Amino acid sequence: MATTAPGTAAALPKSGAVSKGYNFASTWEQVGALVLLPAPDLGAPEISTSAISGSVDLTPAFAERAAHGAAKGRDRRALPCRCRAAVPGQSAEKSTGKDGGVVVPEKESALEEAGAMDAVLVNTHQFYKWFAELESAMKSETEEKYRLYESTLEERVNTCDGILKQVDDTLSLFEELQSLHSNVAMKTKTLHDACDQLLVEKQRLIEFAEALRSRLNYFDELENVSSSFYSQNMNIGNEQFLPLLKRLDDCISYVENNPQYAESAVYLVKFRQLQSRALGMIRSHVLSILKGASSQVQAAIRGSNSGKNIVTEGVEASLIYVRFKAAASELKPILGEIESRSSRKEYAQILSECHSLFCEQRLHLVRGMVQQRISEFARKEALPSLTRSGCAYLMEACQFEHQLFAHFFPSSAADVSSMAPLMDPLCTYLYDTLRPRLIYEGNIDSLCELVDILKVEVLGEQLSRRGESVAGLRPILQRILADVHERLAFCARTHIREEIANFRPSDEDLDYPGKLERSVDTTSNATVGDKSDIYVTWYRPLEKTVSCLSKLYRCLEPSVFTGLAQEAVEVCSTSLQSAAKVISKKATPMDGQLFLIKHLLILREQIAPFDIEFSVTHKELDFSHLLDHLRRILRGQVSLFDWSRSTSLARTFSPRVLENQIDARKELEKSLKATCEEFIMSITKLVVDPMLSFVTKVTAVKVALSSGSQGQKLDSVLAKPLKTQAFASPDKVAELVQKVAAAIQQDLPNVMTKMRLYLQNPSTRMILFKPINDKYSRGSYTAAIPSEVRILH
C-alpha cells in the first residue's frame, strides 16, 4: 500500500490539493513503516507507540488504540494473562469520520457478528500476528477513507482545474474582447468624427445652397416681374403693382451692389428697363388723375356762375381745393410710396416730375383767378395799398396751395423748392404789377412806406406768423424789397443832388434874421407851439437833409445809408456855408456867422442818433509818376526791359492806388469850430476896436525903447518916453476909455440879442460868450497898456 501511494501521487496533476494529499501520504507511509518494524526487545512497542502517538496526522482513535495495545503487551510480558482476541476490536471508541460520524471497519463488524473470540497472546509471534491482523484491518479501514478522500480531492482538483481553465479562457476572451472593444471604440470615434465633419460639410453646403438660392432669386425674379409688368391686366390700381415695384427695386439694388456676378450688367439693364416702364406708368397715371380732377373743378366753376365773387362767397375753398382734393384722393397712396423711396435717384426724379405736374395743374386752375384779383387791386388802390393787399391775397392763396400740396406730398411739403413751379408764377404776377409802378415812383415817402410794409408787415410779421406754408413767397418778396431799396437809394441820391447840392435859395430863404424875428412873434402869439414851427426857421437844405436821413435810416441797409449820409452831410455843410456868405453880405457878418453856427449845431445834433460812421474811403488810381519814368527811359537812364530792377516795365506803368478817407462828421466839427472862433474874434474886435490903434502905437514905442537900450539908432519921435507921446496923453487915454466903455454898453447888448435870436439854448450862448467875456475881462488888449497909462485912466 505504501508503494502505490507515490505512484498515485505522481500521476495526479500538480495542484494545491494534490500537493496536500501527497504530503499526507508521505507522512502516512513514514508512520506505517514505524509501526511495522519488528520489536525484538521490550523497547520496540514503546518506539511504535511513540511513533504512533507522535504522528499528528493519524486518527486520534487509532493512536489511542495502538498505545493501549502497546501497554497491554508490556503487561503480558511481565505477567502472562489471558487476553481476549477481541480486545482491540472491542474498544468503546469508534473511528470518527471526516463529518464527525462513526466509521466501523468491515472486519470489526465481522468479528462482532461471529462473536467474541478470546485469544491468548503467549509470545511475540502471536502478538505480531495479532498486530499484523490489526494493522491490516486498520490499513483497510484507513485506506478506504483516504481513497474516498483522494477521489473527492481528485474530483475537486479536476473541478478547480476546469474552473481555472475556464477562468483562463474567460480572461483570454475578455482580453480579446477588450482589444476588440478598443478597436471598435477607435473605429466608432473615427466614424463619429467623420459623421461630424460630414454634418458640418452638409450644413455648409445647405447654407451655401440657400445663399446661392437667395442670390439667384434676385436674378430669377426678372422673368416673373417681366411677365407681370407686361401683362394686360397690370395697371397702377392693381394691388400687386406696388409689391412688384418694391421687389424690382430690391433686385436692382442687389445687382448694383454685386457687379462681380456674371451677367450682372445685362440683368441690371433689363431691371432698369422694367423700372422705367413702371415709373412711366406711374407718371401717366398721376397726370391723368390730375387732369381729370382739374377738369371736374373747371366744370364746377363754369357751372357756379360766380367766378367774380369766389373769395367773398367762399366758393374758392369748396371748388378749387376741396373738390380737387376729393377728385385726386386715389393718388395719395402711390405718391406716398414714391416719397418713401425718394432717397433713390430714379424715385427722386419721378417725385420731382410729380411735383411739376401737380404745380402745373394747380397753376392752370388758379392762375387766371390770381391775375384777375391782383389786376383789380392795381386799378383801385395806390402803390402802398396795392403792395399790402396783393401780398396779403397772395399769402392766403399760397397757404391754401401749400395745405393741398402737403395733403398729397406730406414729406416734401417742408421743401420750399418743391412748390417753386407754382409759387414763382403766382408771385411773378404781383412782381410784374408792382415793378412798373416802382420805376415811376419818385416820392421818397412812398418808397419808405413800401419798405416799411414789405420789411416789417409782410416779411417780419405775416411770414413769421404763417410759417413754412408761405415760405415760397420769401424770395420774390425779398426781390421786390431789393428793387424798392434800389429805387429809394436812387431817389435819395437824386434828392440830395437836386434839393440840397443844387439848391437855389430865394430871398425869402435867406431872409435872416427877419425869418427868426417873425417866428418869435408867431410863437409868442400862439398858446401852444407846434412842432412843425421848429423847421420854419431852418434853412431849407438843412431841413431836407435831416428829413431825408431820418426817413432813410431804417429803410436802407447800413452800408448804403452810410454812403448817402456822408454825401448828404457834406453837401449840406457846403450849402450852409454858401448861404452864410450870402447872408453876411446881405445882412451883417455876425448874422452870417450866427446862421452858420445855428445850422451846423442843428445838423450835428440831428445826425448824432444815427449809429453809423460818416466816413467813406475813396480809392483813386494815380498815374502822375509815369511821366517822370518815361523821361528817364527816353534819356537812356534806365532800361525798359530790365525786369530785375525796381524800374521794370511792369512796375513803371503800374498805377498807384491812393486812398482818401473823408469823414463828414469830423469835417462838420471842424467847420463848426472854425466858425465859432471867427465869431468870438469878431465880437471881441467889435468891442475893443477903438483900442487897437492905441495898442499898436504903445507896442511900437516899447519896441523902440528896448532897441535903444541895446545901442541901436532910434527914431527921434519914438525915442521919447511913452508919457511924453501925444497919443498917450491923459486926455487921449480918457477919450479912448470912454469909447471902449460906450462900445461895451451899446454893442454887447446887441450881440446878446442876436445870439438869443439865433441860439435858443442858453447853454450854447454861454459857451460862445464865455471866451468873449474872458478876453475882455482879463484880455490881451488891456495887458498891452503901460502901467502909467492905466494909472491915468
Summary of the structure (lengths in Angstrom):
residues: 793
radius of gyration: 76.9
end to end distance: 206.8
largest distance: 234.8
contacts: 2234
relative contact order: 0.03
helix: 76%
strand: 3%
